[in-house]
Amino acid sequence: MSPAATRPSMTFDERYRVIESRDVRFDGQFVTAVRTTGIYCRPSCPARTPKPGNVSFYATSAAAHEAGYRACKRCLPEAAPGSPHWNLRGDVTARAMRLIADGVVEREGVPGLAARLGYSARHLTRLLTAELGAGPLALSRAHRAHTARMLLVGTDLPAADVAFSAGFSSIRQFNDTVSEVFGMPPMQLRARRRGIHPAVTSPGTIDLALPYRAPLDTAGLFGWMSARAVSGLEAGGATSFARTLRLPGGPATMRLTHDPADRIRLRARLASLSDLPILVARARRLFDLDADPLAVDGALAREPEIAPLVAAVPGIRVPGAADPHEMLIRAMIGQQISVAAARTHLTQLVDALGERLPAPIVSDDDGELDRLFPTMAAIAERGSEVLRGPAARIRAITGAAAALATGELRLGTGDEWSEQRAALLAMPGIGPWTADYVRMRVTGDPDVLLPGDVAVRSGALRVGIPSDAAGLTAWSRRLAPWRSYLTAHLWRALASTPSKEIS
């Protein structure tokens, strides 16, 4: 087996034991290729376990494709949740995978992806091929195949709409790729769906189920979103969250719900169907759906002070960001004020400077969503007319917006963690709390502690661990690399107390 076929964190024997036990926790973290059949499967595939001598393991389905394997028709490995490794790691491979999921290759090509990562296209291709067994084009192609399968099985969209929604440039390319990856043409794949009934939707909407690893703290996620929902831009309740987004093809709205079948469903309206993979990636990041909750919970529960928190809230998640630039502005506005006050300031900003949607979305559950978050250029130009508070803070917010608008400051999911932090700290008015909070929410870094956060320290005091900044930092090192989830638990421990500095 070639080095590209393995991930250093697990040995061959460990992976083989996983597929023998059909452990669903590892679905999406690697695939199993079987030489005698020419197919690859997810670890939990119910088929008979192949002999060790016939097995190769690959980090991604793209690598299996490149090696000549096709997807199993029984377990459909492309339907597994995404790998948690791309958030756990901050190296160039993980950063590239996050950007590929966000559609950068489709929009900017491999040269654009490479430029964002600081490499030449040739060198990036060598790096990814050496570790993952596939270059950026193949990885992007596999991502398109996954989206196509999801739409073929989960919707009744016409095949042409599926093709362009998944990012294919032609019907022929769509047919060829789906046939090669899944061993059958698109409409035959659709005909094989079993026990899956596409949701009935109104014209212009897409409704999909988003896979995740259980358990999932849905109450905490929807509660977090609801408490921070900005009127006109967002709306939330106990089992739903809706918002508008500005995507490359135009404005979009999405609504995430927790249904009676314990699924997270995404309902979307898009100006351009080609934006769907980007929207799905951002929805997954917003709700941290690619996390490995059993690994997180197992590590945190080893500490006796934290074990009761894990038992009370299994599967806690760290909310992500739907838009990195928006996240920075929200964090800066929310510094050192309550959640309610930050929400008021943001509502005023969105109401004054947010672009109106041509056709507001109205529903009984979500009210009216009729605004997009203001552009950075609009905040830079007119934010001082709308924002309230100390003049220095207003200058910092409008200055950050101007830097984002001009490209002087770059902020995205593919940033290298320490470089992003340094760039943010170099901006006037941005301190360690804001820089680290943004890193947690934007890049999905699982190992961020906020020792300067009032609610985190109060939560630490409540559960009986050191509550001063230095003491908490030292104590928390034993829980690396899961300190973002520790932070989430300490916030949750203060749920009955009005919390500050959490925007």
C-alpha positions, 0 to 999 in steps of 0.5 A: 500500500502506498504512503498516499493511501494511509493517514498517519494518525491510524495504522493499517491494523487500527483501520482494519479493526474499524471496518471489521466492527463497522464503526459508523463513527469513522464514516467520512474519515477514510474509505476502504478500497477492495482490489478484488471488486474494484470498489471503495466503501465507507467504514460501516459498510454492511458488506462482508469484510474483505481479507486484509490482503485485498484492502487499501485505505485512502484518506479521501474518495478522490484518492480512491477515484484516482486509483481506479476504484468506484463508489459502493452502490450499497453504502454510498460512501459519498453520503457520509459526513465530511472528515473532521480532520480538516478542522482539527488540522491547520496545515496546508492540506486541511486549509486546501480542503476547507477552501475546496469545499467552499467552491474556490476551485470552481470560482478561481481555478487551481491557480486561485486556490494555490495563491490563497495558500501561498504556493504555486499551482504545481507545488500545491498539486504535488503536496496534496497528491503526496498526502491524499493521493489526489490533486486539487482538481480531482478533489474538487471533482469528487466534491462535485460528485458528492453534491450531484449524488445528494441532489439526485437522491434527495431531490426531484430536480431535473438532471440538467439542474443537478449538473449545474447545481453541483458545479459541472460545466456541461451535461456530458461532464456530469454524466461521465463523472457520475458514471465513473464514480458510482458505476451507473449513469445519473438517472439510474442512481436516482432510480435506486434510492430506497426509503428516501422520499424527496421533500415537497418544496415550493418552486425555486427551493431545494430541500436536503438532509445534511448528514452528521455524526451523532450525538448532536446538541441541537437545542444548544445550536438553535438556542445560540443562533436564536439568541443572536438572530439579527432582525431582517437578516436572521430568525431562529426558534427552538428547532429552526434557524433561517438567514440570508446570505450573499453568495457569488451568484447572488443573494440566497436564503437558507433555513436549517431545521431539526425534524422529527426523524432527528435529521438536520434539513436544509431548505434553500433559495438561490439566485444561482443553482451553482451556489448550492455546494457553497451554501451546503458547505457554509451550513455545515460549518455554521452548525459544525456538522463535520465534528467527531462528537464521540472523540470530543466527548471522550476526551473532555469526559476524562476530566472529572470536573468536566464529565458532568457537563458532557453527560448533560450535553453530549455532542456539543458543537462550536457554531461556525460562521456563514461569512468570515467578513461578517463574523469579524464585524459582529465580533468587534461590535459585540466586544465587552457588551451583552448579547442583547446589546450586540444584537440591537447594534447589529440590527440597526446596522443591517437596517440602515446599510443592508441591501434589501432583497428584491423579494423578501422571504416571509414565513410563519416560523421565521417572519420576514427576511428582507436584508443582506448583511452590509458590504464591507465597503458600505460599513467603511463608508457609512458605518460611523453614521449608524454605529453607536459607542466610543469613537475609537471603537467605531473607527476600529470597526470601520477601519477593519471593514475598509481593510477587508473591502480593499483586500489589505486584510484577508480573512477566510476559512483557509487561513493559517491559524497563527497568521490570521491571528497576527493579522487581526491583532495588527489591526487597531481595536482588535485584541486577543479575545476578538482575534481568537473568537474569530479564529474559532468561528471562521476556521473551525479551529477546535483548540481555542480557549478564551481565558479573557472571556467573562462567561468562560471564567464564570463557567470555570468557577462554577464547575470548580476549575481555575477561573483566573486567566493564567490558571485556566490556560495552564489547566486546559492544556490537558484537553488540547486539541479540544479546548474550543469545545471546553469553551462551549461547555463553560459558556453552556454552564452559564446558560442561566446567567446573562453572559457577556462577550459572546456575540 
